[in-house]
Amino acid sequence: MRNALRADLVTRAEEWPWCSLYRWLHGAADDKPVLASWPLPRQSGWVECVNAPQSEAELAAIGRSVERGSPYESGRGMNARSDDSRLELTIRPRGRPRKEPATHENGS
């Protein structure tokens, strides 16, 4: 939804006719069944939230989610849900943990 807004193709996200927000707000009744339903009700002010600029930290977190192939969520919520749903592998960095350098104490 925000891609067209971030690329300055529209002034508001809901103006982009190929996004789900446009279809939710302006689409025909036939469009609604093909849109995925949300597990939770949308918050009041959702459209304004979508149109609000993202901080550098949010953009970096989205980039990490894309890189890892993991869900994007900010704050403690993701950590709590990762424990419940066994998503810990999706929020950790990829690959083996780095080895700690060995310290050699030879007593001399």
Buried (B, 14 or more C-beta within 10 A) or exposed (E): BBEBBEEEEBEBBBBBEEBBBBBBEEBEEEEEEEEEEEEEEEEEEEBEEBBEEEEEEEEEBBEEBEEBEBEEBEEEEBEEEBEEEEBEEBBEEEEEEEEEEEEEEEEE
